[in-house]
Amino acid sequence: MPSVTPLLVDVYELARERRTIEGDLALADLKRLAASLLRTEGSLRYRIRGEIDEQGRPGAGMQLSATLRLECQRCNQELDYVLRRDAHFRFVSSEDELNALPIDDDDVDEIVGSQHMDVAAWIEDEAILSLPLVPRHDDCRPAVPLVATPDGDDGEEKRPNPFAALASLKAARKPG
């Protein structure tokens, strides 16, 4: 079941005519992306421009922008993540053609195109792939200290060493 009304486009015609499509998608309507967000107010701005490369192959350039509310994995507070994605794609006609291509580390991704491609789903996929694996502020303290400082003066309540119990068990097992 699609999370947003499909925006169906013939990507080969888009590329051939070098057309541009652009608009906004409500974050609340992008259910798969929304699952990673703290709040879904706002929208995701997109711009897709059809293009033909030097070898005559169809493709497109995609630009995405949004401010996404994520949870910082260090302090558990809200984090405004500024999404800016500029990607280029080359369209192939089938999964077999895609699988036959060598894996290159160039700046162009190959994807299977269609005369009825769901551009909204494609945009959502790219936004999800653009999320950081571990969202965190550049300058925050963990909600729970991970490691005490060597001098023990980190201003936080001391937690017992979980391995201390193992040491006492080991000492109790030694034949005396």
C-alpha positions, 0 to 999 in steps of 0.5 A: 500500500503506497504511503503517498499518492503515486506521482507517476512519470515516464522517466525516459520522456522526462530525460529525452525532453530534459523536463524538470518536475519539482514540488513539495511532499508532506513529511507526514505523508511519507510513512516510511521516512516518518518512522525515523522522525520525531515529528512530521511537520513540514515538507520535503522539497524536490527537484528532478531534471531529466538529462541525457549523458554523453553516451546518449543514456537517459538519466536525471539529476535529483535535488532534495532539501528538508529539515528533519526532526531526528532523535540524537542518539547521544543525548536523546534530545531533538536534533534538526537534521538539514537534508541536502541531497544532490544525486545523479541517476542513469535509467536502465530498462530492467533488473537484468540490465541493472545486475549486469552492470559493473559496480562502479564508484562513480557519482551516478547511480543506475536505477530501473526506469519506467514509463510509469515510475512512482517518483514520490516513492523514489524521492522517499527512498533517497531521503531515507538513504540520506539519513545519518546512521547515528544521528547526533549533535556535534556538541552534546553530552550523553544522557547517561555517561558512557565512561567515567574520566580517569580521575573519576570527577565527571560530575555524574553519579558513579555506576558500579562496574558490571564486571566487579561481580565477576571478579568476586565470583572468580575469587570465590571459586579459587580453592583455598 
